[in-house]
Amino acid sequence: MPATVSKKRTSSVAVFKWTLLTPFVGVVLFLVPVFLLQIYFSVHAWTVYLTSWWEAEFVGFDTFWEVLTDQRFVWSFVRSFTFAGLSTLGCFLIGFGLALLMYRPFKGHGFFYAFFILPMLTVPIVIAYTFEMLLYQKGPINGILSAVLGTDVNVMWLTNPTIAVFTVIFLEIWNWTPFAFILMLAGLAALPQELVEAAQSLGASRWRIFWEIQLPLLRPVIVLVLILRFLEAIGEFAKTWALLQGGPGSATETMPLYLYLTTWQFFRISKGAAMSYTVMVVMVVMVFLAIRVLRREKHALDRVYHRAGEPA
């Protein structure tokens, strides 16, 4: 009887493992030919205007060198990092502020929670087209500002290059602040209340409790929010493309937009393949650095809890 039970259990575990692994294996089998074809294109000079792709001229790493020396590509990287950095900072500060206001229950808590996460549930294309109507030079936003300020306001939100950059950053902050809000709220709710209560019994002020107890314990969550938000913002495409297509001029032409333009608008398939691999290498390095930082923060937090648990 025990042998039969053990056999059934082993069989169930095997079925469970294959249930999880089958989709992964299927995705890998689908992606491997795509990656191999992309490698082929990146070391051959081919566009849709030339002969058949299998007759393309072998150029080795010349295409990669062309990508690395392309000033437009370099500037698209600079714009991507600037966009990701500023939007991540904005999302975190506003999301953390909302989490501090919301982590203690109060009347209407559920309504405000649903209201604050609503932007994250909105489709990016819908956000772009909605704000395009709102931010039109003679649109509602300028109309409201004109009524409030008592003067004619005609801010060119979408046609002035400098303002357009901050417009797309604002849209990203509005769209993804709920992400930071949810994670920071979860982090605050998970903090051990014993330390806070002990500090309160010793007469510590709210600010001192936050600065010396809560904030240090939240460091791993803060780092996680910043890393995840930054990595996601680097790849932002939908809202920026739908709203401005990289314009005015090239003011909002980030790396994903330039990659799309090169491959699907200019039809420079080989250069697009080389660009994608260059971007992939950069992102892989960033992910490994992020994992290393997160592990360091986790070990630091473990040491804090270990010291807190030691007898006096």
SETOR-91345 format. One record per residue (C-alpha): residue number from 0; residue in one letter; y, x, z. Coordinates in Angstrom, 2 decimals, decimal comma. Example, Ala and Ser with C-alpha at 12.3 -4.5 7.8 and 13.67 -1.06 7.14 Angstrom:
 seq type      c2      c1      c3
   0    a   -4,50   12,30    7,80
   1    s   -1,06   13,67    7,14
REM end
This chain:
 seq type      c2      c1      c3
   0    m    0,00    0,00    0,00
   1    p    2,60    2,71    0,89
   2    a    1,70    4,57   -2,31
   3    t    2,34    1,40   -4,36
   4    v    5,71    0,85   -2,68
   5    s    6,69    4,47   -3,26
   6    k    5,68    4,22   -6,93
   7    k    7,73    1,04   -7,42
   8    r   10,71    2,64   -5,70
   9    t   10,49    5,72   -7,93
  10    s   10,26    3,50  -10,99
  11    s   13,31    1,48   -9,87
  12    v   15,33    4,65   -9,30
  13    a   14,38    5,92  -12,75
  14    v   15,43    2,63  -14,37
  15    f   18,71    2,70  -12,45
  16    k   19,43    6,29  -13,56
  17    w   18,72    5,50  -17,20
  18    t   20,87    2,37  -16,96
  19    l   23,79    4,59  -15,95
  20    l   23,01    7,44  -18,33
  21    t   22,31    5,46  -21,52
  22    p   25,96    4,50  -22,22
  23    f   27,05    8,08  -21,48
  24    v   24,41    9,52  -23,84
  25    g   25,44    6,99  -26,50
  26    v   29,10    7,99  -26,21
  27    v   28,21   11,70  -26,39
  28    l   26,06   11,17  -29,50
  29    f   28,97    9,33  -31,10
  30    l   31,60   11,91  -30,15
  31    v   29,72   15,11  -30,98
  32    p   29,90   14,58  -34,79
  33    v   33,58   13,64  -34,42
  34    f   34,33   16,87  -32,54
  35    l   32,38   18,94  -35,05
  36    l   34,24   17,33  -37,95
  37    q   37,52   17,96  -36,16
  38    i   36,62   21,63  -35,71
  39    y   35,84   21,80  -39,44
  40    f   39,23   20,33  -40,35
  41    s   41,09   22,63  -37,94
  42    v   39,77   25,79  -39,63
  43    h   40,14   24,48  -43,18
  44    a   43,33   23,61  -45,07
  45    w   43,02   19,98  -46,15
  46    t   45,22   16,93  -46,61
  47    v   44,42   13,60  -48,22
  48    y   46,35   14,73  -51,31
  49    l   43,93   17,59  -52,06
  50    t   40,35   17,61  -53,30
  51    s   37,36   16,33  -51,33
  52    w   37,37   17,45  -47,71
  53    w   34,08   19,37  -48,04
  54    e   35,72   21,54  -50,71
  55    a   38,68   22,49  -48,51
  56    e   39,69   26,15  -48,30
  57    f   38,63   28,05  -45,17
  58    v   41,70   29,45  -43,39
  59    g   40,29   30,36  -39,97
  60    f   42,87   30,25  -37,20
  61    d   45,88   30,15  -39,53
  62    t   46,36   26,43  -38,84
  63    f   46,39   27,06  -35,09
  64    w   49,00   29,76  -35,58
  65    e   51,06   27,35  -37,66
  66    v   50,87   24,81  -34,82
  67    l   51,86   27,32  -32,14
  68    t   54,85   28,53  -34,18
  69    d   55,98   25,02  -35,12
  70    q   59,28   24,46  -33,29
  71    r   58,93   20,71  -33,64
  72    f   55,56   20,85  -31,87
  73    v   56,98   23,05  -29,10
  74    w   59,90   20,70  -28,56
  75    s   57,55   17,71  -28,50
  76    f   55,70   19,44  -25,64
  77    v   58,99   20,04  -23,81
  78    r   59,92   16,37  -24,23
  79    s   56,48   15,26  -23,03
  80    f   56,66   17,37  -19,88
  81    t   60,24   16,28  -19,19
  82    f   59,34   12,63  -19,73
  83    a   56,20   12,91  -17,59
  84    g   57,96   14,82  -14,79
  85    l   60,95   12,49  -14,44
  86    s   58,95    9,29  -14,80
  87    t   56,33   10,51  -12,31
  88    l   59,02   11,36   -9,77
  89    g   60,67    7,96  -10,23
  90    c   57,37    6,08   -9,96
  91    f   56,43    7,95   -6,80
  92    l   59,74    7,57   -4,98
  93    i   60,09    3,86   -5,70
  94    g   56,38    3,16   -5,15
  95    f   56,36    5,05   -1,84
  96    g   59,47    3,20   -0,71
  97    l   57,89   -0,17   -1,51
  98    a   54,67    0,86    0,26
  99    l   56,63    1,75    3,41
 100    l   58,22   -1,71    3,32
 101    m   54,94   -3,50    2,67
 102    y   52,26   -1,79    4,72
 103    r   52,96   -3,92    7,80
 104    p   52,01   -7,62    7,34
 105    f   54,82  -10,18    7,26
 106    k   55,40  -13,70    6,02
 107    g   55,19  -13,82    2,23
 108    h   53,40  -10,46    2,06
 109    g   50,93  -11,68   -0,59
 110    f   53,68  -13,03   -2,86
 111    f   55,65   -9,78   -2,82
 112    y   52,49   -7,74   -3,34
 113    a   51,62   -9,76   -6,47
 114    f   55,23   -9,56   -7,66
 115    f   55,39   -5,77   -7,29
 116    i   52,14   -5,10   -9,20
 117    l   53,00   -7,47  -12,06
 118    p   54,60   -4,79  -14,32
 119    m   51,39   -2,74  -14,31
 120    l   49,45   -5,76  -15,58
 121    t   51,78   -6,25  -18,55
 122    v   50,62   -5,02  -21,97
 123    p   52,71   -1,96  -23,06
 124    i   53,48   -3,45  -26,48
 125    v   54,80   -6,59  -24,81
 126    i   56,99   -4,45  -22,56
 127    a   58,39   -2,55  -25,54
 128    y   59,25   -5,61  -27,62
 129    t   60,65   -7,49  -24,62
 130    f   62,97   -4,66  -23,64
 131    e   63,93   -4,13  -27,27
 132    m   65,40   -7,63  -27,22
 133    l   66,97   -7,15  -23,78
 134    l   68,51   -3,77  -24,60
 135    y   69,95   -4,67  -27,99
 136    q   73,61   -3,63  -28,14
 137    k   74,73   -7,27  -28,05
 138    g   71,75   -8,32  -25,96
 139    p   71,36   -9,81  -22,46
 140    i   71,59   -6,55  -20,48
 141    n   74,98   -5,58  -21,88
 142    g   76,05   -9,22  -21,60
 143    i   75,19   -9,33  -17,88
 144    l   76,93   -6,00  -17,26
 145    s   80,02   -7,24  -19,11
 146    a   80,11  -10,41  -16,97
 147    v   79,64   -8,50  -13,70
 148    l   82,11   -5,69  -14,47
 149    g   84,67   -7,94  -16,14
 150    t   84,92   -5,70  -19,21
 151    d   83,20   -5,42  -22,57
 152    v   80,07   -3,23  -22,12
 153    n   78,37   -1,98  -25,30
 154    v   75,93    0,67  -24,10
 155    m   73,75    1,86  -26,99
 156    w   70,48    1,92  -25,05
 157    l   68,30    2,49  -28,12
 158    t   70,56    4,28  -30,61
 159    n   72,24    6,96  -28,50
 160    p   69,80    9,94  -28,31
 161    t   70,63   10,89  -24,71
 162    i   70,56    7,32  -23,41
 163    a   67,39    6,51  -25,37
 164    v   65,50    9,26  -23,53
 165    f   66,38    7,75  -20,17
 166    t   65,61    4,27  -21,51
 167    v   61,97    5,17  -22,23
 168    i   61,75    6,97  -18,87
 169    f   63,04    3,81  -17,16
 170    l   60,43    1,70  -18,99
 171    e   57,67    4,06  -17,86
 172    i   58,90    3,90  -14,27
 173    w   59,10    0,10  -14,38
 174    n   55,61   -0,13  -15,89
 175    w   53,79    2,30  -13,58
 176    t   55,60    2,15  -10,21
 177    p   52,93   -0,36   -9,06
 178    f   50,29    2,34   -9,51
 179    a   52,03    4,61   -7,00
 180    f   52,76    1,61   -4,78
 181    i   49,09    0,57   -4,55
 182    l   47,78    4,08   -3,81
 183    m   50,48    4,86   -1,25
 184    l   49,95    1,48    0,41
 185    a   46,22    2,22    0,67
 186    g   47,00    5,66    2,10
 187    l   49,33    4,23    4,74
 188    a   46,79    1,56    5,70
 189    a   44,08    4,22    6,13
 190    l   46,09    6,40    8,54
 191    p   44,62    6,62   12,07
 192    q   46,77    4,47   14,35
 193    e   45,78    6,45   17,45
 194    l   48,10    9,32   16,53
 195    v   51,01    6,97   15,86
 196    e   50,44    5,06   19,11
 197    a   50,22    8,32   21,07
 198    a   53,52    9,50   19,56
 199    q   55,15    6,16   20,35
 200    s   53,98    6,36   23,96
 201    l   55,67    9,76   24,20
 202    g   58,95    8,26   23,00
 203    a   58,97    9,66   19,45
 204    s   61,37    7,96   17,05
 205    r   60,18    6,18   13,92
 206    w   61,62    8,90   11,72
 207    r   59,90   11,66   13,69
 208    i   56,57    9,81   13,57
 209    f   56,91    9,44    9,82
 210    w   58,03   13,04    9,19
 211    e   55,65   14,85   11,56
 212    i   52,56   12,62   11,58
 213    q   52,34   10,18    8,70
 214    l   53,77   12,32    5,91
 215    p   51,51   15,36    6,57
 216    l   48,46   13,11    6,67
 217    l   49,53   11,48    3,41
 218    r   49,80   14,78    1,54
 219    p   46,42   14,45   -0,27
 220    v   47,30   10,90   -1,38
 221    i   50,77   12,02   -2,51
 222    v   49,31   14,91   -4,52
 223    l   46,71   12,56   -6,05
 224    v   49,38   10,05   -7,09
 225    l   51,61   12,73   -8,61
 226    i   48,76   14,39  -10,53
 227    l   47,23   11,19  -11,91
 228    r   50,60    9,72  -12,86
 229    f   51,74   12,95  -14,53
 230    l   48,55   13,30  -16,58
 231    e   48,76    9,69  -17,71
 232    a   52,46    9,96  -18,58
 233    i   51,80   13,03  -20,76
 234    g   49,75   10,81  -23,07
 235    e   52,19    7,87  -23,21
 236    f   52,37    6,54  -26,74
 237    a   52,43    2,75  -27,04
 238    k   55,80    1,88  -25,52
 239    t   57,68    4,82  -27,02
 240    w   56,27    4,24  -30,49
 241    a   56,78    0,47  -30,47
 242    l   60,33    0,78  -29,17
 243    l   61,77    3,82  -30,95
 244    q   59,10    5,53  -33,13
 245    g   60,30    8,85  -31,71
 246    g   63,96    8,18  -32,52
 247    p   66,85    8,14  -32,67
 248    g   66,31   11,29  -34,70
 249    s   63,61   13,09  -32,73
 250    a   65,08   12,45  -29,25
 251    t   61,98   10,64  -27,94
 252    e   59,40   12,37  -30,14
 253    t   56,87   13,40  -27,53
 254    m   53,65   15,26  -28,20
 255    p   51,44   12,17  -28,79
 256    l   54,00   10,76  -31,24
 257    y   54,28   14,01  -33,20
 258    l   50,50   14,29  -33,33
 259    y   50,29   10,75  -34,70
 260    l   53,04   11,38  -37,25
 261    t   51,46   14,61  -38,45
 262    t   48,03   13,09  -38,90
 263    w   48,66    9,51  -40,00
 264    q   52,17    9,54  -41,48
 265    f   52,31   12,99  -43,11
 266    f   48,51   13,02  -43,69
 267    r   48,22   16,69  -42,68
 268    i   44,71   16,24  -41,32
 269    s   43,96   19,92  -40,69
 270    k   47,17   20,50  -38,79
 271    g   46,61   17,32  -36,80
 272    a   43,10   18,49  -35,85
 273    a   44,41   21,90  -34,76
 274    m   47,20   20,22  -32,77
 275    s   44,74   17,93  -31,01
 276    y   42,56   20,87  -29,95
 277    t   45,62   22,78  -28,74
 278    v   46,67   19,78  -26,67
 279    m   43,11   19,35  -25,38
 280    v   42,99   22,95  -24,13
 281    v   46,31   22,51  -22,32
 282    m   45,13   19,24  -20,73
 283    v   41,79   20,73  -19,65
 284    v   43,63   23,60  -17,94
 285    m   45,92   21,10  -16,22
 286    v   42,95   19,01  -15,05
 287    f   41,18   22,04  -13,58
 288    l   44,37   23,09  -11,79
 289    a   44,75   19,54  -10,49
 290    i   41,17   19,53   -9,16
 291    r   41,81   22,85   -7,43
 292    v   44,99   21,52   -5,79
 293    l   43,22   18,33   -4,66
 294    r   40,37   20,33   -3,12
 295    r   42,85   22,52   -1,26
 296    e   44,63   19,44    0,09
 297    k   41,34   17,90    1,16
 298    h   40,30   21,05    3,04
 299    a   43,71   21,18    4,73
 300    l   43,39   17,55    5,83
 301    d   39,85   18,17    7,11
 302    r   41,18   21,01    9,25
 303    v   43,90   18,75   10,66
 304    y   41,36   16,08   11,65
 305    h   39,06   18,75   13,06
 306    r   41,81   20,15   15,28
 307    a   42,82   16,63   16,33
 308    g   39,24   15,93   17,41
 309    e   38,90   19,07   19,54
 310    p   39,15   18,58   23,30
 311    a   42,39   19,75   24,90
REM end
